[in-house]
Amino acid sequence: MPDTQPDARRDPDDELQRLVAQLRAATDASSDAADDAIPMLTEVVDLPRYDAAELPHALTDVDWGQLALRVQENVLERLLGRSETLIDDEMQAGLDAVLARATASLAAELRLTLGQLVRDLVARAVTDELTRVHDEIAGARSNAHE
């Protein structure tokens, strides 16, 4: 529901509480999305179905090394499917920080360069004007002496 109160009559405390609530909602939504991308140890992992012929008849017939390797491969495959999202989020956060620093550095350098340029232009304009006034005064004196 949009707030239709004019800004002059809006209570600052109400406005602050509304902004805090929006910030909390945004934070909760982003943390929930990030939590969903991380697999939990309690999740049931769907393993590919085994043919009845592949299954051992007794626990003593199980090749534990082979089973461990197969489970490891299945878990890694599942994690790799989710890793793109996790890596993209990490990369985005890193890029945001790098871009923020680069932008701040560029803005500071531009401020210095433009400040120096403006000082140079003003100095040149003042010098030109002083030269023009000096020449007018010198011309008026030479005309008065003639």
CNS distance restraints for C-alpha pairs under 8 A (distance, minus, plus):
assign (resid   5 and name CA) (resid   9 and name CA) 6.63 0.50 0.50
assign (resid   5 and name CA) (resid  10 and name CA) 6.17 0.50 0.50
assign (resid   6 and name CA) (resid  10 and name CA) 6.39 0.50 0.50
assign (resid  10 and name CA) (resid  14 and name CA) 7.58 0.50 0.50
assign (resid  10 and name CA) (resid  15 and name CA) 7.14 0.50 0.50
assign (resid  11 and name CA) (resid  15 and name CA) 6.28 0.50 0.50
assign (resid  12 and name CA) (resid  16 and name CA) 6.03 0.50 0.50
assign (resid  13 and name CA) (resid  17 and name CA) 6.10 0.50 0.50
assign (resid  14 and name CA) (resid  18 and name CA) 6.09 0.50 0.50
assign (resid  15 and name CA) (resid  19 and name CA) 6.24 0.50 0.50
assign (resid  16 and name CA) (resid  20 and name CA) 6.16 0.50 0.50
assign (resid  17 and name CA) (resid  21 and name CA) 6.11 0.50 0.50
assign (resid  18 and name CA) (resid  22 and name CA) 6.30 0.50 0.50
assign (resid  19 and name CA) (resid  23 and name CA) 6.18 0.50 0.50
assign (resid  20 and name CA) (resid  24 and name CA) 6.14 0.50 0.50
assign (resid  21 and name CA) (resid  25 and name CA) 6.12 0.50 0.50
assign (resid  22 and name CA) (resid  26 and name CA) 6.20 0.50 0.50
assign (resid  23 and name CA) (resid  27 and name CA) 6.12 0.50 0.50
assign (resid  24 and name CA) (resid  28 and name CA) 6.01 0.50 0.50
assign (resid  25 and name CA) (resid  29 and name CA) 6.13 0.50 0.50
assign (resid  26 and name CA) (resid  30 and name CA) 6.22 0.50 0.50
assign (resid  27 and name CA) (resid  31 and name CA) 6.13 0.50 0.50
assign (resid  28 and name CA) (resid  32 and name CA) 6.05 0.50 0.50
assign (resid  29 and name CA) (resid  33 and name CA) 6.28 0.50 0.50
assign (resid  30 and name CA) (resid  34 and name CA) 6.22 0.50 0.50
assign (resid  31 and name CA) (resid  35 and name CA) 6.00 0.50 0.50
assign (resid  32 and name CA) (resid  36 and name CA) 6.19 0.50 0.50
assign (resid  33 and name CA) (resid  37 and name CA) 6.62 0.50 0.50
assign (resid  34 and name CA) (resid  38 and name CA) 6.95 0.50 0.50
assign (resid  34 and name CA) (resid  86 and name CA) 7.96 0.50 0.50
assign (resid  37 and name CA) (resid  82 and name CA) 6.54 0.50 0.50
assign (resid  37 and name CA) (resid  85 and name CA) 7.20 0.50 0.50
assign (resid  37 and name CA) (resid  86 and name CA) 6.95 0.50 0.50
assign (resid  38 and name CA) (resid  82 and name CA) 7.71 0.50 0.50
assign (resid  38 and name CA) (resid  86 and name CA) 7.94 0.50 0.50
assign (resid  39 and name CA) (resid  43 and name CA) 7.03 0.50 0.50
assign (resid  39 and name CA) (resid  79 and name CA) 7.67 0.50 0.50
assign (resid  45 and name CA) (resid  75 and name CA) 7.69 0.50 0.50
assign (resid  47 and name CA) (resid  71 and name CA) 7.80 0.50 0.50
assign (resid  47 and name CA) (resid  74 and name CA) 6.86 0.50 0.50
assign (resid  50 and name CA) (resid  54 and name CA) 6.30 0.50 0.50
assign (resid  50 and name CA) (resid  55 and name CA) 6.83 0.50 0.50
assign (resid  51 and name CA) (resid  55 and name CA) 6.78 0.50 0.50
assign (resid  56 and name CA) (resid  61 and name CA) 5.58 0.50 0.50
assign (resid  56 and name CA) (resid  62 and name CA) 5.87 0.50 0.50
assign (resid  57 and name CA) (resid  61 and name CA) 6.71 0.50 0.50
assign (resid  58 and name CA) (resid  62 and name CA) 7.16 0.50 0.50
assign (resid  62 and name CA) (resid  67 and name CA) 7.67 0.50 0.50
assign (resid  63 and name CA) (resid  67 and name CA) 6.16 0.50 0.50
assign (resid  64 and name CA) (resid  68 and name CA) 5.94 0.50 0.50
assign (resid  65 and name CA) (resid  69 and name CA) 6.18 0.50 0.50
assign (resid  66 and name CA) (resid  70 and name CA) 6.13 0.50 0.50
assign (resid  67 and name CA) (resid  71 and name CA) 6.11 0.50 0.50
assign (resid  68 and name CA) (resid  72 and name CA) 6.00 0.50 0.50
assign (resid  69 and name CA) (resid  73 and name CA) 6.13 0.50 0.50
assign (resid  70 and name CA) (resid  74 and name CA) 6.23 0.50 0.50
assign (resid  71 and name CA) (resid  75 and name CA) 6.12 0.50 0.50
assign (resid  72 and name CA) (resid  76 and name CA) 6.06 0.50 0.50
assign (resid  73 and name CA) (resid  77 and name CA) 6.02 0.50 0.50
assign (resid  74 and name CA) (resid  78 and name CA) 6.23 0.50 0.50
assign (resid  75 and name CA) (resid  79 and name CA) 6.16 0.50 0.50
assign (resid  76 and name CA) (resid  80 and name CA) 6.00 0.50 0.50
assign (resid  77 and name CA) (resid  81 and name CA) 6.47 0.50 0.50
assign (resid  78 and name CA) (resid  82 and name CA) 6.83 0.50 0.50
assign (resid  79 and name CA) (resid  83 and name CA) 5.88 0.50 0.50
assign (resid  80 and name CA) (resid  84 and name CA) 7.01 0.50 0.50
assign (resid  82 and name CA) (resid  86 and name CA) 6.72 0.50 0.50
assign (resid  83 and name CA) (resid  87 and name CA) 5.79 0.50 0.50
assign (resid  84 and name CA) (resid  88 and name CA) 5.83 0.50 0.50
assign (resid  85 and name CA) (resid  89 and name CA) 6.16 0.50 0.50
assign (resid  86 and name CA) (resid  90 and name CA) 6.27 0.50 0.50
assign (resid  87 and name CA) (resid  91 and name CA) 5.87 0.50 0.50
assign (resid  88 and name CA) (resid  92 and name CA) 5.91 0.50 0.50
assign (resid  89 and name CA) (resid  93 and name CA) 6.21 0.50 0.50
assign (resid  90 and name CA) (resid  94 and name CA) 6.18 0.50 0.50
assign (resid  91 and name CA) (resid  95 and name CA) 5.96 0.50 0.50
assign (resid  92 and name CA) (resid  96 and name CA) 5.95 0.50 0.50
assign (resid  93 and name CA) (resid  97 and name CA) 6.36 0.50 0.50
assign (resid  94 and name CA) (resid  98 and name CA) 6.27 0.50 0.50
assign (resid  95 and name CA) (resid  99 and name CA) 5.92 0.50 0.50
assign (resid  96 and name CA) (resid 100 and name CA) 6.03 0.50 0.50
assign (resid  97 and name CA) (resid 101 and name CA) 6.30 0.50 0.50
assign (resid  98 and name CA) (resid 102 and name CA) 6.12 0.50 0.50
assign (resid  99 and name CA) (resid 103 and name CA) 5.89 0.50 0.50
assign (resid 100 and name CA) (resid 104 and name CA) 6.14 0.50 0.50
assign (resid 101 and name CA) (resid 105 and name CA) 6.10 0.50 0.50
assign (resid 102 and name CA) (resid 106 and name CA) 6.00 0.50 0.50
assign (resid 103 and name CA) (resid 107 and name CA) 6.01 0.50 0.50
assign (resid 104 and name CA) (resid 108 and name CA) 6.19 0.50 0.50
assign (resid 105 and name CA) (resid 109 and name CA) 6.19 0.50 0.50
assign (resid 106 and name CA) (resid 110 and name CA) 6.02 0.50 0.50
assign (resid 107 and name CA) (resid 111 and name CA) 6.12 0.50 0.50
assign (resid 108 and name CA) (resid 112 and name CA) 6.34 0.50 0.50
assign (resid 109 and name CA) (resid 113 and name CA) 6.11 0.50 0.50
assign (resid 110 and name CA) (resid 114 and name CA) 5.83 0.50 0.50
assign (resid 111 and name CA) (resid 115 and name CA) 5.88 0.50 0.50
assign (resid 112 and name CA) (resid 116 and name CA) 6.19 0.50 0.50
assign (resid 113 and name CA) (resid 117 and name CA) 6.13 0.50 0.50
assign (resid 114 and name CA) (resid 118 and name CA) 6.05 0.50 0.50
assign (resid 115 and name CA) (resid 119 and name CA) 6.19 0.50 0.50
assign (resid 116 and name CA) (resid 120 and name CA) 6.12 0.50 0.50
assign (resid 117 and name CA) (resid 121 and name CA) 6.14 0.50 0.50
assign (resid 118 and name CA) (resid 122 and name CA) 6.07 0.50 0.50
assign (resid 119 and name CA) (resid 123 and name CA) 6.04 0.50 0.50
assign (resid 120 and name CA) (resid 124 and name CA) 6.09 0.50 0.50
assign (resid 121 and name CA) (resid 125 and name CA) 6.10 0.50 0.50
assign (resid 122 and name CA) (resid 126 and name CA) 6.04 0.50 0.50
assign (resid 123 and name CA) (resid 127 and name CA) 6.03 0.50 0.50
assign (resid 124 and name CA) (resid 128 and name CA) 6.05 0.50 0.50
assign (resid 125 and name CA) (resid 129 and name CA) 6.09 0.50 0.50
assign (resid 126 and name CA) (resid 130 and name CA) 6.03 0.50 0.50
assign (resid 127 and name CA) (resid 131 and name CA) 6.03 0.50 0.50
assign (resid 128 and name CA) (resid 132 and name CA) 6.13 0.50 0.50
assign (resid 129 and name CA) (resid 133 and name CA) 6.14 0.50 0.50
assign (resid 130 and name CA) (resid 134 and name CA) 5.93 0.50 0.50
assign (resid 131 and name CA) (resid 135 and name CA) 6.04 0.50 0.50
assign (resid 132 and name CA) (resid 136 and name CA) 6.21 0.50 0.50
assign (resid 133 and name CA) (resid 137 and name CA) 6.18 0.50 0.50
assign (resid 134 and name CA) (resid 138 and name CA) 6.05 0.50 0.50
assign (resid 135 and name CA) (resid 139 and name CA) 5.90 0.50 0.50
assign (resid 136 and name CA) (resid 140 and name CA) 6.04 0.50 0.50
assign (resid 137 and name CA) (resid 141 and name CA) 6.18 0.50 0.50
assign (resid 138 and name CA) (resid 142 and name CA) 6.18 0.50 0.50
assign (resid 139 and name CA) (resid 143 and name CA) 6.13 0.50 0.50
assign (resid 140 and name CA) (resid 144 and name CA) 6.11 0.50 0.50
assign (resid 141 and name CA) (resid 145 and name CA) 6.27 0.50 0.50
assign (resid 142 and name CA) (resid 146 and name CA) 6.42 0.50 0.50
